[in-house]
């Protein structure tokens, strides 16, 4: 084409369409620019780029296309044929980007973004213009050269992260445990599909021995993709939301975080740790290595100014979850992390999704992330005793449909078939239990949990017994609304009929309900509306369910990784109530007051709980906390059994209890043992449960039971 047609109105040379839309500097070579020639792209110099339509769909269609993907889960990663195709997606070209609907009128650019159309008519394609030559240099520095050097350094630094990407052999092993990570943010279908695309597109780059040059090429592609807004639409195939031609650093972070979660799910003796690339690593160190890589991927996203999106929210959430499985629950390094995840979710607009009349795979994908994020905020608020970041006043959320992964990410016919199996309330009538089943059950409790938080940690909040009774009534109504497949029944009636995964989910749903009841009864006790009998009964029931996990640890082998968190979230609070009432029952013999319960049952439960605590592995994040707690509870039980008022029968029971303690067995703690003899307490020291002071995050007056 004639040279004069490639001169812009500002006198600068016109860039080709690929470079212009990708926001990279074009060398203006004819007929194909150097960048396009190097990467084998179709180079086009548009005759009138300033008059083109701004419709996003039409702009995407003008770009060079990659081949389309068809997901075939039967293929292994090793069977993927590596081939490289590079794709660059468009960046936003308006100087004033219109804010999504979830931002209000107080935002700094609200006036400009509200008048988007008017500004575009007078300053079109402002961001596409090159810097005039007269402004390129400043002092002794060449800004263009400095930027290019910074970009090269950025790509090089980012590429180092890819050197730790697991081999196909390791990936195959880790994928076998994908279904044991039950989390709406860990989609087995998305993980498998993305890994298949990674090895198909970049298999030659990640093959061993890994070449620095090839790694840098892959890093450059990921960085380039990350600079453009992510495409989320029902017109784009679901697997291209996150991978394929749109593979980005945040999705690599999702993969790394999953690898870390998978390592934590393994046993210490798993053969995968004997692979050459993992020699010398155990489940903890391997998981930590993956966590660091995931965190570095997120830093790259920050450096290249990647806009917050759903995939980044997933990456942040999974990285935080992995960190919590490595660091102790409630530690200072973990407390800010939940706030980062919730803030990211708000920035991505997941707290206020548009209401839909006809559900689609994309809308259901985002709905599930939105609903669980809102539940997560309440859960963390209760656990840490801090105010929530989100309330119903600022949020819009709805329950995701009870669909399986195959329904959601399958063909349109499978999605329609899955919807057809739902009842009028959105539950699957086939009897199957999905990850979304658990999310729906949890989210039905959100209004109750939000009210509990308001009453428990609100400033100068006064409430009546009627308000507490209403919460119990609401919780009863929620439980009654659950479908039969997750209604808690006497476990002996159906334990043989359900798989371990279903048993795990149903029991956790029941524990979620019991946790709500526990918190409600603590509110009753805090205002002296109750003697504490109901609280004790709930604590005993929670302890029974917690011990059920331990007693069935062989059947739940693939879920053992979550047992230490189970102890922290539910075992510690309920054991505290049991210990307190056990001490009061001893003082009852000396004229004190106590509730109605069988002392032998409580002692037996606490004795078994000590066995559970000592069973926790040294590579579990809460191992030291569990070890301390086991010593504390043993001292309390011994002190109760050694009380002067005990009968000969009780003394015999003490001897049997001590024999049981000695027979439990535990891990060798030569390197992890905590020498803390200050836990040896007597009855006079137990009035205020001083043993709880060894757990700093349980301290505070957010719910003073003596108020």
FIKOL-55620 format. One line per field, with one value per residue (C-alpha): x, y, z negated. Coordinates in steps of 0.5 Angstrom, whole numbers, plus 2048, in hexadecimal, padded with zeros to 3 digits. Last residue first. Layout:
<sites>
c1	(X,...)
c2	(Y,...)
c3	(Z,...)
</sites>
This chain:
<sites>
c1	(7D6,7D9,7D9,7DC,7DC,7E0,7E4,7EB,7EF,7EE,7F3,7F9,7F8,7FC,7F8,7F2,7F6,7F4,7ED,7EA,7E9,7EF,7F5,7F2,7F1,7F8,7FC,802,801,807,80B,80C,811,80F,810,812,819,818,811,810,809,804,802,7FB,7FD,7FF,7F9,7F5,7F8,7F7,7F0,7F0,7F3,7EF,7E9,7EB,7EC,7E4,7E2,7E6,7E2,7E4,7E4,7EB,7EC,7F1,7EC,7EB,7F2,7F4,7EE,7F1,7F8,7F6,7F2,7F9,7FD,7F9,7F8,800,800,7FA,7FD,804,801,7FC,800,800,807,808,802,7FB,7FB,7FC,7F6,7F2,7F4,7F3,7EC,7EB,7EC,7E8,7E2,7E3,7E4,7DD,7D9,7DC,7D9,7D2,7CF,7CA,7CD,7D2,7D1,7D6,7D6,7DC,7D9,7D7,7DE,7E0,7DA,7DC,7E3,7DF,7DB,7E1,7E5,7DF,7DE,7E5,7E5,7DF,7E3,7E9,7E6,7E2,7E7,7ED,7EC,7E9,7EF,7F3,7EF,7EF,7F5,7F2,7ED,7F0,7F0,7E9,7E7,7EE,7EC,7E5,7E7,7EA,7E4,7DF,7E3,7E1,7DA,7DA,7DD,7D8,7D2,7D6,7D6,7CF,7CD,7D1,7CF,7C7,7C9,7CC,7C8,7C4,7C3,7C9,7CB,7D1,7CE,7C8,7CE,7D2,7CB,7CB,7D2,7D2,7CB,7CF,7D5,7D0,7CD,7D4,7D5,7CF,7D2,7D9,7D5,7D2,7D8,7DD,7D7,7D7,7DE,7DF,7D9,7D2,7CE,7D2,7D1,7CA,7C6,7CC,7CD,7C6,7C4,7C7,7C3,7C7,7C4,7BD,7BD,7BF,7B9,7B8,7BF,7BE,7B7,7BB,7C0,7BA,7B7,7BE,7BF,7B8,7BA,7C0,7BB,7B6,7BC,7BD,7C2,7C7,7CC,7D1,7D6,7D5,7D9,7D4,7CE,7D0,7D4,7CE,7CA,7CF,7CF,7C7,7C7,7CD,7CA,7C6,7CD,7D0,7CB,7CC,7D3,7D3,7CE,7D3,7D9,7D4,7D0,7CB,7C4,7C2,7BD,7C2,7C0,7BE,7B8,7B3,7B6,7BD,7BD,7BC,7C1,7C6,7C3,7C4,7CB,7CC,7C9,7CD,7D3,7D7,7DA,7D4,7D1,7D7,7DA,7D3,7CD,7C9,7C8,7CC,7C8,7C8,7CC,7CB,7CF,7D0,7CA,7CB,7D1,7D9,7DF,7DD,7DF,7E5,7E4,7E9,7E5,7DE,7E1,7E4,7DE,7DA,7DF,7DF,7D7,7D8,7DD,7D9,7D4,7D8,7DC,7D6,7D2,7D8,7D8,7D1,7D1,7D6,7D3,7CC,7C6,7C0,7BD,7C3,7C4,7CB,7D0,7D2,7D7,7DB,7DC,7E4,7E6,7E1,7E4,7EB,7E9,7E6,7ED,7F1,7ED,7EE,7F5,7F6,7F5,7FA,801,7FE,7FD,7F6,7F6,7FE,802,802,7FA,7F9,7FE,7FA,7F4,7F7,7FA,7F3,7EF,7F4,7F4,7EC,7EC,7F1,7ED,7E7,7EA,7EE,7F2,7F9,7FE,804,807,801,800,807,806,800,805,80A,805,803,80B,80B,805,808,80F,80B,807,80D,810,80A,809,810,816,81D,81B,816,818,81B,815,815,810,80B,80B,807,80A,808,801,7FE,7F9,7FE,802,7FB,7FA,801,7FF,7F9,7FC,801,7FB,7F7,7FE,7FE,7F7,7F9,7FF,7FB,7F9,7F4,7F5,7F4,7F3,7EE,7E8,7EA,7E7,7E0,7E0,7DF,7D8,7D6,7DA,7E0,7E6,7EC,7EE,7F5,7FC,7FC,7FC,802,805,803,806,80D,80D,80D,812,816,816,818,81E,820,81F,81C,820,81B,814,811,812,810,80A,807,801,7FF,802,7FF,7F8,7F8,7F9,7F4,7EF,7F0,7F0,7EA,7E6,7E9,7E6,7EA,7E6,7E0,7E4,7E4,7EB,7EA,7E8,7EF,7F3,7F5,7F7,7FD,800,7FF,802,808,809,808,80D,80C,80D,813,816,810,811,818,814,811,818,81A,813,814,81B,819,813,818,81D,817,815,81C,81D,817,818,81F,823,828,823,81C,81C,815,812,814,813,80C,809,805,7FE,7FA,7F7,7F4,7F0,7EA,7EB,7E5,7DF,7E2,7E1,7D9,7D8,7DC,7D8,7D7,7DE,7E0,7DB,7DD,7E5,7E6,7E1,7DB,7D6,7D6,7DA,7D6,7D4,7DA,7DE,7DF,7E6,7E8,7EE,7EB,7EF,7EE,7F3,7F2,7F4,7FB,7FB,801,801,806,805,806,802,7FE,7FF,803,7FE,7F9,7F3,7EC,7EA,7E9,7E8,7E7,7EB,7EB,7F1,7F4,7F1,7F5,7F1,7EB,7E6,7E8,7E7,7E0,7DE,7E1,7DD,7E1,7DF,7E5,7E6,7EC,7F0,7EF,7F3,7F5,7FC,7FB,800,7FE,802,808,80C,812,80E,809,80E,812,80D,80A,809,80D,810,80D,811,80B,80B,806,7FF,7FC,7F7,7FC,801,7FC,7F9,800,802,802,808,808,806,800,7FB,7FE,802,801,7FD,803,807,802,800)
c2	(7EB,7E5,7E2,7E8,7E7,7EC,7EC,7EA,7E3,7DE,7E0,7DF,7D8,7D7,7DB,7D5,7D1,7D7,7D4,7D9,7D5,7D0,7D3,7D0,7C9,7C8,7CA,7C7,7CB,7CF,7C9,7CC,7C8,7C8,7C2,7C3,7C0,7BA,7BA,7B2,7B2,7AF,7A9,7A8,7A3,7A7,7AC,7A5,7A3,7AA,7A9,7A3,7A5,7AB,7A7,7A3,7A9,7AB,7A4,7A5,7AC,7B3,7B8,7B9,7BB,7B7,7B5,7BD,7BE,7B9,7BB,7C2,7C0,7BC,7C1,7C6,7C1,7C0,7C7,7C8,7C2,7C5,7CC,7C9,7C5,7CA,7CB,7C3,7C1,7BE,7BA,7BA,7B4,7B7,7BB,7B6,7B2,7B8,7B8,7B1,7B3,7B9,7B4,7AF,7B5,7B8,7B1,7AF,7B6,7B4,7BB,7C0,7C7,7C9,7CD,7CD,7CA,7C6,7C0,7C5,7C7,7C1,7C3,7CA,7C7,7C2,7C8,7CC,7C6,7C5,7CC,7CD,7C6,7C9,7CF,7CB,7C6,7CA,7CF,7CC,7C5,7C5,7C9,7C3,7BE,7C2,7BE,7B7,7B8,7B3,7AE,7AF,7A7,7A6,7AC,7AA,7AA,7B1,7B4,7B1,7B5,7BB,7B9,7B7,7BD,7C1,7BE,7BF,7C6,7C7,7C4,7C8,7CE,7CC,7CB,7D2,7D5,7D9,7E0,7E2,7E7,7E4,7DD,7DE,7E1,7DB,7D7,7DA,7D9,7D2,7D1,7D4,7CF,7CA,7CC,7CC,7C5,7C2,7C5,7C2,7BB,7BB,7BD,7B8,7B3,7B5,7B4,7AE,7AA,7A9,7A3,7A0,7A6,7A6,7A4,7A4,7AB,7AD,7B2,7B9,7BC,7BC,7B8,7B9,7C0,7C6,7CB,7C8,7CA,7D1,7D1,7CE,7D4,7D9,7D6,7D6,7DE,7DF,7DD,7E1,7E7,7E5,7E5,7EC,7F0,7F6,7F8,7FE,7FC,7F6,7F0,7EB,7EE,7F0,7E9,7E5,7E9,7E8,7E0,7E0,7E4,7DF,7D8,7D7,7D8,7D2,7CD,7D0,7D0,7C9,7C7,7CB,7C6,7C0,7BB,7B7,7B5,7B6,7BB,7C1,7C7,7CE,7CF,7CD,7C6,7C5,7C0,7C4,7C9,7C3,7C1,7C8,7C8,7C1,7C4,7CA,7C6,7C5,7CA,7CB,7C4,7C0,7C4,7C2,7C7,7C9,7D0,7D6,7D9,7E1,7E7,7EE,7F2,7F9,7F9,7F1,7F2,7F2,7F3,7EF,7F2,7EE,7E8,7E4,7DE,7E2,7E7,7E1,7DD,7E4,7E6,7DE,7DE,7E5,7E1,7DB,7DF,7E3,7DD,7D9,7DE,7DF,7D8,7D8,7DF,7DC,7D5,7D9,7DA,7DD,7E3,7E6,7EB,7EF,7ED,7F1,7EE,7EB,7F2,7F0,7F6,7F3,7EC,7EF,7F2,7EC,7E8,7EE,7EE,7E6,7E7,7EC,7E7,7E2,7E5,7E6,7DF,7DD,7D6,7D4,7D5,7CF,7CE,7D5,7D7,7D2,7D5,7DC,7DA,7D7,7DD,7E2,7DD,7DD,7E4,7E5,7E0,7E5,7EB,7F1,7F5,7F2,7F8,7F5,7F5,7F3,7ED,7EB,7EC,7E7,7E2,7E3,7E1,7DA,7D9,7DA,7D5,7D0,7D0,7D0,7C9,7C6,7C8,7C5,7BF,7BD,7BF,7BC,7B9,7BC,7BD,7B6,7B3,7B0,7B5,7B2,7AB,7AE,7AC,7B3,7B2,7B7,7BC,7C1,7C0,7C1,7C8,7CA,7C7,7CB,7D2,7D1,7D0,7D6,7DA,7D8,7DA,7E1,7E1,7E1,7DC,7DF,7DB,7D5,7D6,7DA,7DC,7D8,7D2,7D5,7D6,7DD,7DF,7DE,7E4,7E5,7E8,7EA,7F1,7F2,7F3,7EB,7E9,7EC,7EA,7E3,7E3,7E6,7E0,7DB,7DE,7DF,7D8,7D6,7DA,7D7,7D0,7CB,7C4,7C2,7C4,7CA,7CE,7C8,7C7,7CE,7CE,7C7,7C6,7CC,7CB,7C4,7C7,7CC,7C7,7C3,7C9,7CC,7C5,7C4,7CB,7CD,7D4,7D0,7CC,7C4,7C2,7BB,7BB,7BD,7B7,7B4,7BA,7BA,7B4,7B6,7BD,7BA,7B6,7BC,7C0,7C5,7CC,7CE,7D2,7D5,7DA,7DC,7DF,7E5,7E7,7E7,7EA,7F0,7F1,7F1,7F6,7FB,7FB,7FD,802,805,805,809,80E,80F,812,818,81D,81B,818,816,81C,81F,819,819,813,80E,80F,809,80B,811,80D,812,819,81D,817,813,818,819,811,810,815,811,80F,816,818,811,812,813,80E,811,810,808,802,7FC,7FE,7FD,804,806,807,80E,80E,809,804,7FE,7F9,7F4,7EC,7EA,7E2,7DE,7D7,7D2,7CA,7C5,7BE,7BC,7B5,7B6,7BA,7B4,7B4,7B2,7B9,7BB,7C2,7C5,7CB,7D0,7D1,7D8,7DE,7E4,7EB,7EE,7EA,7ED,7F4,7F2,7EF,7F5,7FA,800,801,803,80A,80B,805,808,804,7FE,7FC,7F4,7EF,7E8,7E5,7E1,7E3,7E6,7E9,7EC,7EF,7F1,7F5,7F2,7F5,7FA,7FB,800,7FE,7FD,7FF,7FB,7FC,7F6,7F9,7FD,7F8,7F3,7F9,7FB,802,808,80D,813,81A,81B,819,813,811,80A,80C,810,80A,807,800)
c3	(75F,75D,764,767,76E,772,76C,76E,76E,773,777,772,771,76B,767,768,762,75D,75D,759,752,754,750,749,74C,74E,754,758,75E,75C,75E,765,769,770,774,77B,77C,778,779,77B,77C,777,774,771,76C,766,767,766,760,75D,75E,75B,755,755,755,74F,74B,74D,74B,744,743,745,740,73F,747,74B,750,751,751,756,75B,75B,75B,761,764,764,767,76D,76E,76E,773,777,778,77A,77F,782,789,78A,78C,784,785,781,77D,777,777,779,773,76F,772,770,768,769,76B,766,761,763,763,75C,759,75C,75D,759,758,752,74C,746,73F,73E,743,748,748,74C,751,752,754,759,75B,75D,761,765,767,769,76D,771,773,774,778,77D,781,77E,77E,785,788,785,789,790,793,790,796,79B,795,793,793,78F,78A,788,781,782,786,781,77B,77E,77F,777,775,779,775,76F,770,772,76C,768,76B,76A,762,762,75D,762,763,75F,764,766,765,76A,76F,76E,770,777,778,776,77B,781,780,77F,786,789,786,78A,790,78E,78D,794,798,795,795,79D,79E,79A,79F,79C,79B,795,791,792,78C,787,788,785,78A,78C,792,798,79D,79A,79C,797,796,78F,78D,78F,78B,785,786,786,780,77C,77E,77C,775,775,777,771,76C,76D,770,76F,773,770,776,77A,779,777,779,780,781,77F,784,78A,788,788,78F,792,790,797,799,796,799,7A0,79F,79D,7A3,7A8,7A6,7A9,7A5,7AA,7A8,7AF,7AC,7AD,7A9,7AC,7A8,7AD,7AE,7B2,7B7,7BD,7BC,7BC,7C3,7C6,7C4,7C7,7CD,7CD,7CD,7C6,7C2,7BD,7BE,7BD,7B7,7B4,7B3,7AD,7AF,7AC,7A6,7A7,7A5,7A5,7A0,79D,798,798,794,796,793,78C,785,782,77D,781,782,783,788,78B,78C,78E,793,796,797,79B,79F,7A0,7A3,7A8,7AA,7AB,7AF,7B4,7B6,7B7,7BB,7BF,7C0,7C2,7BE,7C1,7BD,7BA,7B5,7B6,7B1,7AB,7A6,7AC,7AF,7B0,7AB,7A6,7A7,7A7,7A0,79D,79F,79C,796,795,796,790,78B,78D,78C,785,783,783,786,786,78C,791,792,792,797,79C,79A,79C,7A2,7A4,7A2,7A6,7AC,7AC,7AC,7B1,7B6,7B4,7B7,7B4,7B9,7BB,7BA,7BD,7B6,7B2,7B6,7B5,7AE,7AE,7B2,7AC,7A7,7AB,7AB,7A4,7A3,7A7,7A3,79D,79F,7A1,79A,796,79A,799,79E,79E,7A5,7A8,7B0,7B0,7AE,7A7,7A4,7A9,7A5,7A0,799,796,798,79D,79C,79B,7A2,7A5,7A2,7A4,7AB,7AB,7A9,7AF,7B4,7B1,7B2,7B9,7BA,7B7,7BC,7C2,7C7,7CC,7D2,7CE,7C7,7C2,7C5,7CB,7C8,7C8,7D0,7D1,7D3,7CC,7CA,7C5,7C9,7C5,7C6,7C9,7C6,7C3,7CA,7CC,7C5,7C7,7CE,7CB,7C6,7CB,7CF,7C9,7C7,7CE,7CE,7C7,7C9,7C5,7C5,7C5,7C8,7C6,7CD,7D1,7CD,7CE,7D2,7D1,7CA,7C8,7CB,7C7,7C1,7C2,7C4,7BD,7B9,7BC,7BB,7B4,7B2,7AC,7AA,7A8,7A3,7A2,7A3,7A3,7AA,7AD,7A9,7B0,7B3,7AE,7B1,7B9,7B7,7B4,7BB,7BF,7BB,7B6,7B7,7B3,7B9,7BB,7B5,7B8,7BE,7BA,7B9,7C0,7C3,7BE,7C0,7C7,7C5,7C1,7C7,7CC,7C7,7C6,7CE,7CF,7C9,7CC,7C6,7C6,7C5,7C7,7CE,7D1,7D1,7D7,7DB,7D9,7D5,7D9,7D9,7D8,7D1,7D4,7D8,7D9,7D6,7D8,7D9,7D4,7CF,7D0,7D0,7C9,7C5,7BF,7C0,7BF,7B9,7B5,7B6,7AF,7AC,7A8,7AD,7AC,7AE,7AF,7B6,7B9,7BA,7C1,7C3,7C4,7C9,7CE,7D1,7CD,7CF,7D4,7D4,7D7,7D9,7DA,7DC,7DA,7DB,7D6,7D7,7D1,7CF,7C9,7C6,7C6,7CB,7C8,7C6,7CD,7CE,7D5,7D6,7DC,7E0,7DF,7E2,7E5,7E2,7E6,7E2,7DC,7DF,7E1,7DA,7D6,7DB,7DB,7E3,7E7,7EA,7E6,7EA,7F1,7F6,7F0,7F1,7F0,7EE,7ED,7E8,7E8,7E2,7E5,7EB,7E6,7E2,7E8,7EC,7F2,7F9,7F7,7F0,7EC,7E6,7E1,7DA,7D6,7D4,7D6,7DA,7DE,7DE,7E2,7E6,7E9,7E6,7EA,7EA,7E6,7E9,7E4,7E9,7EA,7F0,7F3,7F9,7FB,7FC,801,800)
</sites>
